[in-house]
Amino acid sequence: MLNLERLRTLDALARHGSVSGAAEGLHITTSAVSQQMSKLEREVGQRLLAKNGRGVRLTDAGRLLAEHAARILSQVELAQADLEAQRGQVAGELRLAAFPTAARGLFPAALAGLRTEHPALRLRSCELEPEQAVGGVVRGDLDLAVVLDWYNKPMPLPDGLVKAPILDDPADVAMPVGHRFAGRDEVDLAEFAEDEWITWGQGEFCHEWLMFTLRSKGIEPIIGHRAAETHTQLGLVAAGLGVCVVPLLGRHPMPAEVVTVPLRQRVRRHVYVIWRADADRRPSIRAAVRALRSAGERVSASAATVS
């Protein structure tokens, strides 16, 4: 009989494409991956891996068995979800990720509420950019992820994922208090053609959105500085080094040297939570989604009160 954990190792190898990637995804050592694969090869009586330069690749038999492994593991997840649903208990381990501002703006309230309401549920969270988080959910390294897209630039999701909205997050332009537009009621992005921009890291989804949006207005942006964290961007703005787009979620406290001005064409990013469809019936997934949506509602209510 095929060993489930060895099939899980093979599946991780197929998804990650390397022994080191599989080890990282499974949270085990590369030596443990190699040992599991050696045992699986002895079980099936065929070579599943072949050397490929300094790495390895799956043989024809390895690819065939990996396809079966993915289906078997999906069925196991469905069985676990059904059993958890049948018990009706929110228990076990739940692995979550969120992009940095959501981790700061949503996770503290949502996860604290979950721990209080469901003490048998073990929570493990981390910060990940949306693209990485989507991959983690698809691979099964994560159970849930909070991700985002923008009103004019949706993020495509792979098949097999379910999503639920958490909140629409409005964004303004942050500028130094002495900026020429600091006293305005609203501004247009096109008015900042001569300003230096403080943006996210190269290749990050939010950076690509900003470049796409500015260029659609005929602006070739001047990029002065890059920072992944909103508070780092705001610190650079406070020092007079440029302007940035700053969403509401996770922006507070604001530096005294920074003002925000709404955009004439309202800019929003859509924040939502994703999970695998085959885990949809797990009570722990549903409880976490409810907690995250409740945290999002509080953020939205706070924004409405301030405005």
C-alpha positions as CSV (number, residue, x, y, z in Angstrom):
1,M,0.0,0.0,0.0
2,L,1.3,3.5,-0.9
3,N,2.3,5.6,2.1
4,L,0.4,8.9,2.3
5,E,3.3,11.0,3.6
6,R,5.6,9.8,0.8
7,L,2.9,10.7,-1.7
8,R,2.7,14.1,-0.1
9,T,6.5,14.4,-0.5
10,L,6.2,13.5,-4.2
11,D,3.4,16.0,-4.7
12,A,5.5,18.7,-3.1
13,L,8.4,17.9,-5.4
14,A,6.2,18.1,-8.4
15,R,4.7,21.4,-7.3
16,H,7.9,23.1,-6.2
17,G,10.2,21.6,-8.8
18,S,13.2,21.0,-6.5
19,V,14.1,19.1,-3.4
20,S,14.9,22.3,-1.5
21,G,11.5,23.8,-2.5
22,A,9.7,20.7,-1.4
23,A,11.5,20.7,1.9
24,E,10.7,24.3,2.5
25,G,7.0,23.7,1.6
26,L,6.7,20.7,3.9
27,H,8.8,22.2,6.7
28,I,11.3,19.3,6.7
29,T,14.9,18.9,5.8
30,T,16.2,18.2,2.3
31,S,17.6,14.9,3.7
32,A,14.1,13.9,4.8
33,V,12.7,14.6,1.4
34,S,15.4,12.4,-0.2
35,Q,14.8,9.6,2.3
36,Q,11.0,9.7,1.7
37,M,11.5,9.5,-2.0
38,S,14.0,6.6,-1.7
39,K,11.4,4.7,0.3
40,L,8.7,5.5,-2.2
41,E,10.8,4.2,-5.1
42,R,11.4,0.9,-3.2
43,E,7.6,0.7,-2.6
44,V,6.7,1.1,-6.3
45,G,9.7,-0.7,-7.7
46,Q,10.5,2.1,-10.2
47,R,12.7,5.1,-10.4
48,L,10.7,8.3,-9.7
49,L,13.6,10.8,-9.8
50,A,16.4,11.3,-12.2
51,K,19.4,13.7,-12.0
52,N,19.1,16.9,-13.9
53,G,22.3,18.9,-13.6
54,R,22.7,19.7,-9.9
55,G,19.0,19.1,-9.3
56,V,16.5,16.4,-10.0
57,R,13.5,15.9,-12.3
58,L,10.6,13.5,-12.2
59,T,10.8,10.5,-14.5
60,D,7.8,9.4,-16.6
61,A,6.8,7.1,-13.7
62,G,7.3,9.9,-11.2
63,R,5.1,12.3,-13.2
64,L,2.4,9.7,-13.5
65,L,2.4,8.9,-9.8
66,A,2.5,12.6,-8.9
67,E,-0.7,13.1,-10.9
68,H,-2.4,10.3,-8.9
69,A,-0.9,11.7,-5.6
70,A,-2.4,15.2,-6.2
71,R,-5.9,13.5,-6.7
72,I,-5.4,11.3,-3.6
73,L,-4.3,14.1,-1.4
74,S,-7.3,16.2,-2.6
75,Q,-9.6,13.4,-1.7
76,V,-7.9,13.1,1.7
77,E,-8.5,16.8,2.3
78,L,-12.1,16.4,1.4
79,A,-12.5,13.5,3.8
80,Q,-10.9,15.5,6.6
81,A,-13.1,18.5,5.8
82,D,-16.2,16.2,5.9
83,L,-15.2,14.7,9.2
84,E,-14.5,18.1,10.7
85,A,-17.8,19.3,9.4
86,Q,-19.6,16.2,10.8
87,R,-18.1,16.9,14.2
88,G,-19.0,20.6,13.9
89,Q,-15.9,21.5,15.9
90,V,-13.5,24.3,15.2
91,A,-10.2,22.6,16.0
92,G,-6.9,21.6,14.7
93,E,-4.3,23.8,13.0
94,L,-5.0,26.7,10.6
95,R,-2.3,28.3,8.6
96,L,-2.9,31.9,7.3
97,A,-1.0,34.5,5.5
98,A,-1.7,38.2,4.6
99,F,0.1,41.0,2.8
100,P,1.7,43.3,5.4
101,T,-0.9,46.0,5.8
102,A,-3.7,43.4,6.2
103,A,-1.5,41.4,8.6
104,R,-1.3,44.6,10.7
105,G,-4.8,46.0,10.1
106,L,-6.9,42.7,10.2
107,F,-5.0,39.9,11.8
108,P,-4.7,41.2,15.4
109,A,-8.4,41.5,16.0
110,A,-9.5,38.5,13.8
111,L,-7.0,36.0,15.2
112,A,-7.4,37.2,18.8
113,G,-11.2,36.7,18.5
114,L,-10.7,33.3,17.0
115,R,-8.4,32.2,19.8
116,T,-10.9,33.4,22.4
117,E,-13.9,31.8,20.7
118,H,-12.2,28.6,19.6
119,P,-9.4,27.7,22.1
120,A,-8.9,24.2,20.4
121,L,-7.9,25.9,17.2
122,R,-4.1,26.4,16.7
123,L,-3.3,29.5,14.5
124,R,-0.2,30.0,12.5
125,S,0.2,33.2,10.5
126,C,2.8,35.0,8.4
127,E,3.2,37.9,6.1
128,L,3.3,37.2,2.3
129,E,2.8,39.3,-0.8
130,P,-0.4,38.3,-2.7
131,E,1.3,36.3,-5.5
132,Q,3.2,34.2,-3.0
133,A,0.2,33.7,-0.8
134,V,-2.0,32.5,-3.7
135,G,0.8,30.0,-4.6
136,G,0.9,28.8,-1.0
137,V,-2.9,28.2,-0.9
138,V,-2.8,26.3,-4.2
139,R,0.1,24.1,-3.1
140,G,-1.5,23.4,0.3
141,D,1.2,25.1,2.3
142,L,-1.5,27.6,3.6
143,D,-5.2,27.1,4.5
144,L,-6.2,30.7,4.0
145,A,-4.7,33.9,2.6
146,V,-5.8,37.5,2.6
147,V,-4.9,39.0,-0.8
148,L,-5.9,42.0,-2.9
149,D,-6.4,43.5,-6.3
150,W,-7.2,47.1,-7.5
151,Y,-10.4,48.5,-9.0
152,N,-8.8,48.7,-12.4
153,K,-6.3,45.8,-12.2
154,P,-7.9,42.5,-11.0
155,M,-5.7,39.6,-9.9
156,P,-6.5,36.3,-11.7
157,L,-7.0,33.4,-9.4
158,P,-6.2,29.7,-10.3
159,D,-9.1,27.2,-10.6
160,G,-10.0,25.4,-7.4
161,L,-9.9,28.5,-5.1
162,V,-12.8,30.1,-3.3
163,K,-12.9,33.8,-2.3
164,A,-14.9,36.0,0.0
165,P,-14.7,39.8,0.1
166,I,-13.4,41.4,3.3
167,L,-13.5,45.1,2.5
168,D,-13.0,47.8,-0.2
169,D,-9.9,49.8,0.9
170,P,-9.9,53.4,-0.2
171,A,-6.6,55.0,-1.1
172,D,-5.4,58.7,-1.0
173,V,-2.2,60.4,-2.0
174,A,0.2,61.1,0.9
175,M,2.5,64.1,0.6
176,P,4.6,66.3,2.9
177,V,2.7,69.0,4.8
178,G,4.5,71.7,2.7
179,H,3.5,70.2,-0.7
180,R,1.9,72.5,-3.2
181,F,-1.3,70.4,-3.1
182,A,-1.5,69.8,0.7
183,G,-4.4,72.2,1.2
184,R,-6.5,70.8,-1.6
185,D,-9.8,69.0,-1.1
186,E,-9.0,66.5,-3.8
187,V,-6.3,65.8,-6.5
188,D,-5.8,63.9,-9.7
189,L,-2.9,61.5,-10.3
190,A,-2.1,63.4,-13.5
191,E,-1.1,66.5,-11.4
192,F,1.9,64.6,-10.0
193,A,3.7,64.2,-13.3
194,E,6.8,66.1,-11.9
195,D,6.8,64.6,-8.4
196,E,9.0,61.7,-7.3
197,W,7.1,58.6,-6.3
198,I,7.7,56.4,-3.4
199,T,6.4,52.9,-4.4
200,W,6.5,49.2,-3.5
201,G,9.2,46.8,-4.6
202,Q,9.9,46.0,-8.2
203,G,7.6,43.3,-9.5
204,E,5.2,43.5,-6.6
205,F,1.5,43.6,-7.5
206,C,0.9,47.1,-6.0
207,H,3.9,48.5,-7.7
208,E,2.8,47.1,-11.1
209,W,-0.7,48.6,-10.4
210,L,0.8,52.1,-9.8
211,M,2.9,52.0,-12.9
212,F,-0.1,50.8,-15.0
213,T,-2.4,53.5,-13.6
214,L,0.1,56.4,-14.0
215,R,1.1,55.3,-17.5
216,S,-2.6,55.0,-18.5
217,K,-2.8,58.8,-17.7
218,G,0.2,59.6,-19.9
219,I,2.6,59.9,-17.0
220,E,6.0,58.2,-17.0
221,P,6.5,58.0,-13.3
222,I,9.7,59.3,-11.6
223,I,10.5,56.6,-9.0
224,G,12.6,58.0,-6.2
225,H,12.4,55.3,-3.5
226,R,10.9,51.8,-2.9
227,A,9.7,50.3,0.3
228,A,7.4,47.3,1.0
229,E,5.9,48.6,4.2
230,T,3.4,51.5,4.3
231,H,5.0,53.1,7.4
232,T,8.4,53.1,5.7
233,Q,6.9,54.8,2.7
234,L,5.2,57.4,4.9
235,G,8.5,58.0,6.8
236,L,10.1,58.8,3.4
237,V,7.2,61.1,2.6
238,A,7.5,62.8,6.0
239,A,11.2,63.5,5.1
240,G,10.1,65.4,2.0
241,L,11.4,62.7,-0.4
242,G,8.3,62.2,-2.5
243,V,4.6,61.3,-2.6
244,C,2.9,57.9,-2.4
245,V,-0.5,56.3,-2.7
246,V,-1.6,55.2,0.7
247,P,-4.6,52.9,1.4
248,L,-6.5,53.3,4.6
249,L,-5.8,49.8,5.9
250,G,-2.7,49.8,8.1
251,R,-1.8,53.5,7.6
252,H,-2.3,54.7,11.2
253,P,-0.6,56.3,13.0
254,M,0.2,58.9,10.4
255,P,3.4,61.0,10.8
256,A,2.6,64.6,11.8
257,E,4.7,65.8,8.7
258,V,2.3,64.0,6.3
259,V,-1.1,64.9,4.9
260,T,-3.4,62.8,2.8
261,V,-5.6,64.2,0.0
262,P,-8.4,62.1,-1.6
263,L,-8.2,61.4,-5.3
264,R,-10.9,62.9,-7.6
265,Q,-11.3,59.6,-9.3
266,R,-11.8,57.4,-6.3
267,V,-9.1,54.7,-6.0
268,R,-9.9,51.5,-4.1
269,R,-8.3,48.1,-3.7
270,H,-10.4,45.0,-3.0
271,V,-9.3,42.9,-0.1
272,Y,-10.5,39.4,0.1
273,V,-9.7,36.0,1.6
274,I,-9.1,32.9,-0.4
275,W,-9.0,29.1,0.3
276,R,-9.2,25.8,-1.5
277,A,-12.6,24.6,-2.7
278,D,-11.9,21.1,-1.3
279,A,-11.6,22.6,2.2
280,D,-14.8,24.7,1.9
281,R,-16.7,22.6,4.5
282,R,-14.2,22.8,7.3
283,P,-15.7,24.7,10.3
284,S,-12.3,26.2,11.0
285,I,-12.2,27.8,7.5
286,R,-15.7,29.2,7.9
287,A,-14.9,30.5,11.4
288,A,-11.8,32.3,10.2
289,V,-13.6,33.8,7.2
290,R,-16.3,35.2,9.5
291,A,-13.6,36.6,11.9
292,L,-11.7,38.3,9.0
293,R,-14.9,39.8,7.5
294,S,-15.9,41.1,11.0
295,A,-12.5,42.7,11.3
296,G,-12.9,44.2,7.8
297,E,-16.3,45.6,8.8
298,R,-14.8,47.3,11.8
299,V,-12.1,48.9,9.6
300,S,-14.8,50.1,7.2
301,A,-16.9,51.5,10.0
302,S,-13.9,53.4,11.4
303,A,-13.2,54.9,8.0
304,A,-16.8,56.0,7.7
305,T,-16.7,57.7,11.1
306,V,-13.4,59.5,10.3
307,S,-14.8,60.8,6.9
